[in-house]
Amino acid sequence: MKKEIEQCALYLIQDTISGDYKIGISNNPGERKKEIRLQYNVGDLKGISITWFLTRNEALHWEAKFHEKFKLWHSPARGGKEWFSLSSKQVNEFIEWMRKSTADRSDKIEILKDLLDT
């Protein structure tokens, strides 16, 4: 399968030492978490939320949207442009969006299955 059309996750993880959050994408979040530990100045990482997209481009689109939304809370201390100092309200709203995004895709899949079965 071509890289641009393989499934890709949008994830939110937290550095347990600083409390900062990383918003990123990966087709292998478990492996990416290991890479982040080596790449950035972080402690233990806590997975907060994840949602999957059918294409990498779709995940990239939403990652860019959330990076833009939270740009005023960017945390350069962690290095890179994907780390943010977010409030619990911001985190909870993001998690809720991720849940809704996942549920919406699941609903659409069920509708398509019903249409194909008829």
C-alpha positions as CSV (number, residue, x, y, z in Angstrom):
1,M,0.0,0.0,0.0
2,K,1.4,3.4,-0.9
3,K,2.4,5.5,2.1
4,E,0.1,8.4,1.3
5,I,-3.0,6.1,1.5
6,E,-2.2,4.0,4.4
7,Q,-4.0,4.4,7.7
8,C,-2.5,7.0,10.0
9,A,-3.2,8.0,13.6
10,L,-3.4,11.5,15.1
11,Y,-2.2,11.2,18.8
12,L,-1.9,13.3,21.9
13,I,0.8,12.3,24.4
14,Q,2.1,13.9,27.5
15,D,5.5,14.3,29.0
16,T,5.0,13.4,32.6
17,I,7.9,15.5,33.8
18,S,7.0,18.9,32.2
19,G,3.3,18.2,31.7
20,D,3.6,19.4,28.0
21,Y,1.6,17.6,25.3
22,K,2.7,16.5,21.9
23,I,0.3,16.5,19.0
24,G,1.6,14.3,16.2
25,I,0.8,11.6,13.6
26,S,2.1,8.2,12.9
27,N,1.2,4.9,11.2
28,N,2.9,3.1,14.2
29,P,2.2,5.1,17.4
30,G,3.9,2.6,19.7
31,E,7.1,2.8,17.7
32,R,6.8,6.6,17.4
33,K,6.5,6.9,21.2
34,K,9.9,5.1,21.5
35,E,11.4,7.5,19.0
36,I,10.1,10.5,20.8
37,R,11.8,9.4,24.0
38,L,15.1,9.3,22.2
39,Q,14.5,12.4,20.1
40,Y,13.2,15.0,22.7
41,N,14.2,16.1,26.2
42,V,11.3,14.2,27.9
43,G,10.6,11.9,30.8
44,D,8.0,9.1,30.6
45,L,5.3,9.6,28.0
46,K,1.7,9.1,28.8
47,G,-0.7,8.3,25.9
48,I,-3.7,10.5,26.3
49,S,-5.8,9.9,23.1
50,I,-5.6,8.6,19.6
51,T,-7.8,8.6,16.5
52,W,-7.2,6.9,13.2
53,F,-7.7,8.2,9.7
54,L,-7.8,6.3,6.4
55,T,-5.0,8.3,4.8
56,R,-1.9,10.0,6.0
57,N,-3.0,13.2,4.2
58,E,-6.2,13.3,6.3
59,A,-4.2,12.9,9.5
60,L,-1.7,15.6,8.4
61,H,-4.6,18.0,7.7
62,W,-6.0,17.6,11.2
63,E,-2.5,17.7,12.8
64,A,-1.9,21.1,11.1
65,K,-5.3,22.4,12.2
66,F,-4.6,21.6,15.8
67,H,-1.0,22.9,15.7
68,E,-2.5,26.2,14.4
69,K,-5.3,26.2,17.0
70,F,-2.8,25.8,19.8
71,K,0.1,27.9,18.4
72,L,-0.1,30.4,21.3
73,W,0.6,27.6,23.7
74,H,3.6,26.3,21.9
75,S,6.3,24.9,24.3
76,P,9.7,25.3,22.8
77,A,11.3,23.7,25.9
78,R,10.6,20.2,24.5
79,G,12.1,21.0,21.1
80,G,10.3,20.8,17.8
81,K,7.0,22.5,16.9
82,E,4.6,19.8,18.1
83,W,4.8,20.4,21.9
84,F,2.2,22.5,23.7
85,S,1.5,23.7,27.3
86,L,-2.3,23.0,27.3
87,S,-4.9,23.5,30.0
88,S,-7.0,20.6,31.2
89,K,-9.9,22.3,29.4
90,Q,-8.0,22.4,26.1
91,V,-7.0,18.7,26.5
92,N,-10.5,17.6,27.3
93,E,-12.0,19.4,24.3
94,F,-9.3,17.8,22.1
95,I,-10.1,14.4,23.5
96,E,-13.8,14.9,22.9
97,W,-13.1,16.0,19.3
98,M,-11.1,12.8,18.8
99,R,-13.8,10.6,20.3
100,K,-16.4,12.3,18.0
101,S,-14.2,11.9,15.0
102,T,-13.8,8.2,15.7
103,A,-17.5,7.7,16.3
104,D,-18.4,9.6,13.1
105,R,-16.1,7.4,11.0
106,S,-17.6,4.3,12.6
107,D,-21.1,5.5,11.9
108,K,-20.2,6.1,8.2
109,I,-18.7,2.6,7.9
110,E,-21.9,1.1,9.3
111,I,-24.0,3.1,6.8
112,L,-21.8,1.9,4.0
113,K,-22.0,-1.7,5.1
114,D,-25.8,-1.4,5.2
115,L,-25.9,0.1,1.7
116,L,-23.7,-2.6,0.3
117,D,-25.8,-5.4,1.9
118,T,-29.0,-4.2,0.4
